[in-house]
Amino acid sequence: MKKTVIFVMAAILAIGCGGSKKANFSEDLEAEEELDAYRDSTIYGFCTDKSTGDILQIITDAGDTLNINVANARENGDIKGGYNKGDEMAVVANGDSTIALLVINKTALLGNWVMPNPIDGSSETGISIRRSGSVEGIDQNAIIYKSWRIYNGKLQITSTREDGVDVDETFIYSIKRITPDSLVIQDAEETFEYSRQKEVVEEELGIELDNGDDDFMM
């Protein structure tokens, strides 16, 4: 009798363990799928002098040289800020990285961007986007800006409010337009239209203010 009981208990334990493994596998698969949605698929690199109107050649941060066709992106208005030799680029491409779906000129994003103060319109307010990934507010005393980046083709800006509660918030924007004089970004609720602050000294920002045309520049 004892042997029978032991055999039955072993069988139950074996079934239980098998079910646990199956459940864990399912949970792991779901977690992996969720992670895929948050992985950054953007290609980062620098534009080379071999680029043309339809081909953007970049040397990626990993050291690879890619020739990416941008004809469709240009036709769809999805080249944000143009490109020129030495510009830092962010590209969302197809699976084999040969066709661009979205091109963002990170260099063209750099600078001081302002708009009329939405409270009374008597002054200008805005953001200063720096090459180091840092960002500062312009006449925004209630907000402390911390960092910016391009992630999956979106502009992410992290900040916190100066209200005694040290909690970071990350805001995600679609980039609608970048030109030498304007930056238009959009979140789920609002569109923000900025103008470049003219009096900013180029050397302080490490950029050239004639950069960022939506047309190819060489």
Backbone torsions as a table, in degrees:
resi	resn	phi	psi	omega
1	MET	NA	-41.5	-179.3
2	LYS	-62.5	-39.3	-179.6
3	LYS	-63.3	-38.4	179.4
4	THR	-64.2	-43.7	179.4
5	VAL	-61.5	-45.2	179.7
6	ILE	-61.6	-41.2	179.5
7	PHE	-63.4	-44.0	-179.9
8	VAL	-64.5	-43.9	179.2
9	MET	-62.5	-39.8	178.8
10	ALA	-64.0	-40.3	179.5
11	ALA	-64.3	-42.0	178.9
12	ILE	-62.7	-44.0	179.6
13	LEU	-63.4	-39.4	180.0
14	ALA	-63.6	-43.1	178.6
15	ILE	-64.2	-42.6	179.8
16	GLY	-61.4	-43.4	-179.9
17	CYS	-64.9	-40.1	179.0
18	GLY	-62.8	-41.6	178.5
19	GLY	-64.0	-37.2	179.5
20	SER	-63.5	-42.3	179.4
21	LYS	-63.3	-40.1	179.6
22	LYS	-63.8	-43.0	179.4
23	ALA	-64.3	-42.6	179.9
24	ASN	-63.2	-39.5	178.5
25	PHE	-62.2	-43.3	179.3
26	SER	-62.9	-43.1	179.1
27	GLU	-64.7	-41.0	179.3
28	ASP	-63.6	-38.9	-180.0
29	LEU	-65.4	-42.9	178.2
30	GLU	-63.4	-41.5	179.4
31	ALA	-63.8	-39.1	178.9
32	GLU	-65.3	-40.7	178.3
33	GLU	-64.3	-39.9	177.5
34	GLU	-64.9	-40.3	179.4
35	LEU	-64.0	-39.1	178.4
36	ASP	-57.7	-36.5	-178.8
37	ALA	-67.2	-24.6	-177.6
38	TYR	-102.2	-7.0	178.4
39	ARG	-66.6	142.8	178.9
40	ASP	-82.9	115.9	-179.1
41	SER	-94.5	4.5	-176.2
42	THR	-73.1	142.5	173.6
43	ILE	-97.1	127.8	-179.9
44	TYR	-113.9	142.2	178.5
45	GLY	177.7	-168.1	-177.7
46	PHE	-119.6	138.4	179.1
47	CYS	-69.5	137.4	178.5
48	THR	-103.0	171.2	179.6
49	ASP	-78.6	1.6	176.3
50	LYS	-90.3	-1.0	179.3
51	SER	-69.6	150.0	177.6
52	THR	-129.3	-171.1	-179.4
53	GLY	-64.5	-32.2	-178.1
54	ASP	-108.3	-14.7	-178.5
55	ILE	-121.3	121.5	173.3
56	LEU	-99.1	115.0	175.0
57	GLN	-100.0	125.6	178.4
58	ILE	-128.9	148.8	168.2
59	ILE	-98.3	114.7	-173.2
60	THR	-72.7	166.4	177.2
61	ASP	-62.1	-21.5	178.0
62	ALA	-86.9	-3.2	177.5
63	GLY	94.3	3.6	178.5
64	ASP	-85.1	151.0	174.4
65	THR	-105.5	121.7	-178.3
66	LEU	-120.0	139.2	172.6
67	ASN	-109.3	108.5	-172.5
68	ILE	-111.6	124.9	178.6
69	ASN	-74.6	124.8	-176.8
70	VAL	-113.7	11.9	-175.4
71	ALA	-59.9	-47.3	-179.7
72	ASN	-66.4	-39.8	178.9
73	ALA	-62.3	-39.8	178.6
74	ARG	-65.2	-44.0	-179.0
75	GLU	-63.0	-33.6	-179.7
76	ASN	-87.7	1.3	-178.9
77	GLY	74.1	25.6	-176.5
78	ASP	-106.0	23.4	166.6
79	ILE	-103.7	108.2	-173.9
80	LYS	-100.8	100.7	175.8
81	GLY	102.4	6.0	179.6
82	GLY	63.3	-162.4	175.3
83	TYR	-162.1	151.9	-177.4
84	ASN	-151.5	160.8	-179.8
85	LYS	-52.6	129.0	176.9
86	GLY	89.3	-10.1	179.9
87	ASP	-68.6	142.6	175.9
88	GLU	-84.8	124.9	-171.5
89	MET	-117.3	154.1	171.4
90	ALA	-130.5	122.9	-174.0
91	VAL	-127.2	128.7	169.0
92	VAL	-99.3	121.3	-172.4
93	ALA	-125.9	175.8	175.8
94	ASN	-71.9	-177.0	-171.9
95	GLY	-59.3	-36.1	-178.8
96	ASP	-101.8	14.8	173.3
97	SER	60.1	35.4	179.1
98	THR	-108.7	-21.2	-178.2
99	ILE	-126.4	127.2	-178.9
100	ALA	-81.5	134.7	172.4
101	LEU	-97.4	-32.0	179.4
102	LEU	-153.0	133.7	179.2
103	VAL	-124.3	126.3	179.2
104	ILE	-124.2	126.7	176.7
105	ASN	-88.0	102.7	-178.3
106	LYS	-66.7	-31.8	178.2
107	THR	-64.4	-39.1	-179.9
108	ALA	-67.9	-19.1	177.6
109	LEU	-74.7	-23.0	-175.0
110	LEU	-67.2	141.3	176.4
111	GLY	139.5	-178.5	176.5
112	ASN	-99.0	121.4	-176.5
113	TRP	-117.9	127.0	-175.0
114	VAL	-131.9	160.3	173.6
115	MET	-148.9	163.6	177.9
116	PRO	-57.9	139.3	179.0
117	ASN	-58.2	120.8	-176.3
118	PRO	-65.6	-14.9	-178.8
119	ILE	-76.0	-50.7	-178.0
120	ASP	-135.6	-9.1	178.0
121	GLY	71.9	5.7	-176.6
122	SER	-85.4	-11.4	-179.3
123	SER	-141.5	179.0	178.6
124	GLU	-109.6	145.8	176.7
125	THR	-137.4	157.1	-178.4
126	GLY	174.6	-153.6	-177.0
127	ILE	-137.6	149.9	175.6
128	SER	-113.7	111.7	-177.7
129	ILE	-95.8	121.2	-173.8
130	ARG	-108.1	156.3	-177.7
131	ARG	-63.2	-30.8	-175.1
132	SER	-73.1	-2.9	-175.0
133	GLY	92.3	1.7	177.0
134	SER	-92.0	159.7	179.0
135	VAL	-145.5	142.1	-180.0
136	GLU	-126.9	149.7	176.7
137	GLY	-81.7	149.2	175.0
138	ILE	-111.9	111.7	-177.2
139	ASP	53.9	45.8	174.7
140	GLN	-129.3	85.2	-172.9
141	ASN	-72.0	-24.1	-174.8
142	ALA	-85.6	-10.6	-176.0
143	ILE	-121.6	134.6	174.3
144	ILE	-108.7	111.4	179.1
145	TYR	-83.7	143.5	-174.7
146	LYS	-117.7	-49.0	-174.4
147	SER	-158.2	164.3	173.8
148	TRP	-141.6	158.1	174.8
149	ARG	-163.7	163.0	168.8
150	ILE	-98.3	129.9	-177.8
151	TYR	-142.1	118.0	-176.9
152	ASN	52.9	40.0	176.0
153	GLY	78.6	6.7	179.6
154	LYS	-114.0	151.8	173.7
155	LEU	-88.9	120.9	176.8
156	GLN	-109.9	128.8	177.8
157	ILE	-123.7	125.0	-179.5
158	THR	-104.9	133.7	-178.6
159	SER	-150.1	172.7	174.0
160	THR	-141.2	157.6	-179.3
161	ARG	-95.1	143.5	-178.3
162	GLU	-86.4	65.5	-177.8
163	ASP	-126.3	17.0	179.1
164	GLY	89.0	-10.9	178.6
165	VAL	-104.6	108.7	-174.7
166	ASP	-84.9	77.4	180.0
167	VAL	-125.9	121.7	179.4
168	ASP	-77.4	141.5	174.0
169	GLU	-122.4	136.9	176.9
170	THR	-113.0	122.9	-179.4
171	PHE	-105.2	137.1	-175.3
172	ILE	-114.5	129.0	-176.9
173	TYR	-128.4	141.9	166.7
174	SER	-84.4	137.3	178.2
175	ILE	-90.2	116.9	-177.8
176	LYS	-91.6	-35.6	-179.1
177	ARG	-159.6	140.6	169.1
178	ILE	-133.3	123.1	172.2
179	THR	-130.6	176.2	177.9
180	PRO	-57.3	-27.0	-173.9
181	ASP	-115.9	-5.1	-175.1
182	SER	-143.8	149.8	175.1
183	LEU	-136.7	123.9	178.4
184	VAL	-121.4	121.7	178.8
185	ILE	-127.7	158.5	-174.0
186	GLN	-143.8	133.7	171.4
187	ASP	-106.5	-163.3	-175.5
188	ALA	-68.9	-18.1	-173.9
189	GLU	-120.0	-32.9	-171.4
190	GLU	-134.4	158.8	171.6
191	THR	-113.1	132.6	-178.3
192	PHE	-114.8	122.1	-178.1
193	GLU	-111.6	113.1	-177.6
194	TYR	-108.0	153.9	170.8
195	SER	-116.7	149.9	178.5
196	ARG	-72.6	135.5	178.9
197	GLN	-75.1	110.6	-168.1
198	LYS	-65.0	-35.5	-172.8
199	GLU	-76.5	-2.7	179.7
200	VAL	-66.6	132.8	179.6
201	VAL	-78.1	128.2	-175.8
202	GLU	-58.2	-40.2	-175.8
203	GLU	-62.4	-31.2	-179.4
204	GLU	-67.8	-29.3	-177.0
205	LEU	-94.9	-18.9	-177.9
206	GLY	73.0	31.7	-178.8
207	ILE	-137.5	171.4	172.3
208	GLU	-110.9	129.3	-173.8
209	LEU	-73.8	-9.8	177.0
210	ASP	-89.1	6.1	179.5
211	ASN	-85.6	157.5	171.3
212	GLY	105.1	8.8	177.0
213	ASP	-62.1	145.7	178.8
214	ASP	-70.8	-14.9	176.4
215	ASP	-93.1	155.2	179.2
216	PHE	-61.0	136.8	179.1
217	MET	-126.9	140.7	176.3
218	MET	-139.3	NA	NA
